[in-house]
């Protein structure tokens, strides 16, 4: 199995849930990493974004296309 690499920074939790739903439906392996840290009460999320999606590099282009469609409102 290929190593997971950081694919894209996500803007918010809703974007993460929407993307996750689509990736699960397409059976694309992925992981999300939130930048939230309870010790700093989410300070890093305001600076870096909500978090990121990681996946095997072979899926990078497909994930980026899906994310672009989500941001443009082209996907449900």
Secondary structure as the mmCIF struct_conf table of DSSP 4:
data_model
#
loop_
_struct_conf.conf_type_id
_struct_conf.id
_struct_conf.beg_label_comp_id
_struct_conf.beg_label_asym_id
_struct_conf.beg_label_seq_id
_struct_conf.end_label_comp_id
_struct_conf.end_label_asym_id
_struct_conf.end_label_seq_id
HELX_LH_PP_P HELX_LH_PP_P1 UNK A 2 UNK A 3
STRN STRN1 UNK A 4 UNK A 10
BEND BEND1 UNK A 11 UNK A 12
HELX_RH_AL_P HELX_RH_AL_P1 UNK A 13 UNK A 25
TURN_TY1_P TURN_TY1_P1 UNK A 26 UNK A 27
STRN STRN2 UNK A 31 UNK A 34
HELX_RH_3T_P HELX_RH_3T_P1 UNK A 38 UNK A 40
TURN_TY1_P TURN_TY1_P2 UNK A 41 UNK A 42
HELX_RH_AL_P HELX_RH_AL_P2 UNK A 43 UNK A 48
BEND BEND2 UNK A 50 UNK A 50
STRN STRN3 UNK A 51 UNK A 56
HELX_RH_3T_P HELX_RH_3T_P2 UNK A 57 UNK A 59
HELX_RH_AL_P HELX_RH_AL_P3 UNK A 60 UNK A 72
TURN_TY1_P TURN_TY1_P3 UNK A 73 UNK A 73
#
